Amino acid sequence: MAEWYEGWTDVTYPIFEGITGWPGQPTTHLETLSCIHCGDTAKVSVLHMSVHTGTHMDAPCHFLAQGIDVSRFPIEVGMGPVRVAEIDCPAEVRPEDLEAYEGRSRPLVSGERLILRTGNSDAAFWPQAPFDEDYHGIGPAAAAWIAKRKLQLVGVDYLSVGPFHSGNPQTHRALLGAGVWVIEGVDLRHIREGNYEMICLPLKIAGSDGSPIRILLRPANN
């Protein structure tokens, strides 16, 4: 019998200096405050970055004036069954793409968790590549579709759940306004469509609109 800690895959991208970020946000920088080799007692580093760097979570207050911050994330939302859906879309994810997934699996029901694997995961290692304005995000119509089904969490495989060129605020507001927690930048390069178990928790940063996360997936038994 496998132990409880076996079989997990870490689907978190590493955070490093110069990691690709959202246009206009500060560049990630790791500063050495003290150094053992320089004669100091201990090595101490300071990390400068946006809370929306790499694999991260959006809090409702990211797009909703009255939304709660990430420190109030319910931990039960980040632990439990999750479905990974492979979405083959030419641009933004549409309702018909999600309905096609339901057709080959089963309908999504209230309270479920869903992570979308798109062409973003088949591209080069994007944290080291130039920002891709044409990444596959969830269009506003698909966001409304997800919100109507009352999922508790949705994840995507690039820096934002919404498309870059149009519909980004609408997608975020549709999801966050419906109580759907959003995770972005999940590393799904070695993950295929199926049912998984998930552990996904943010840092408990009071007042913050987002946080880096560490996310693990393991194939479900059934």
Secondary structure, 3 states (H helix, E strand, C coil): CCCCCCCCEECECCCCCCCCCCCCCCCCEEEEEECHHHCCCCCEEEEECCCCCCCEEECHHHCCCCCCCHHHCCHHHHEEEEEEEECCCCCCECHHHHHHHHHHCCCCCCCCEEEEECHHHHCCCHHHCCCCCCCCCECHHHHHHHHHCCCCEEECCCCCCCCCCCCHHHHHHHHHHCCCEEEECECCCCCCCEEEEEEEEECCCCCCCEEEEEEEEEECCC
